[in-house]
Amino acid sequence: MDEALDLLRFTNKAAAKPVAKAIESAAANAEESYGLSRGDLYIAQIIADGGPTLKRGRPGARGRFKPILKRSTHITVVLEEIEG
């Protein structure tokens, strides 16, 4: 898990920071809720699903309506404990 966070820290993409934040939050939740050690966790699955879309618009030429869709995403991180 620490290797994934290091890779995300030096990745030059807009989504790297929110994904890293979701992973750190999942690790903190596992430590607090289940008493697991951070070193014993690994990332089993990450899913990015579509979230709610805000439908906005702008006026266009000739009195028309130009829609703007402001999309959002739900990020799901599944951590599991290393066995052995």
Secondary structure, 3 states (H helix, E strand, C coil): CHHHHHHHHCCCCCCHHHHHHHHHHHHHHHHHHHCCCHHHEEEEEEEEEECCCEEEEEECHHHCEEEEEECCEEEEEEEEECCC
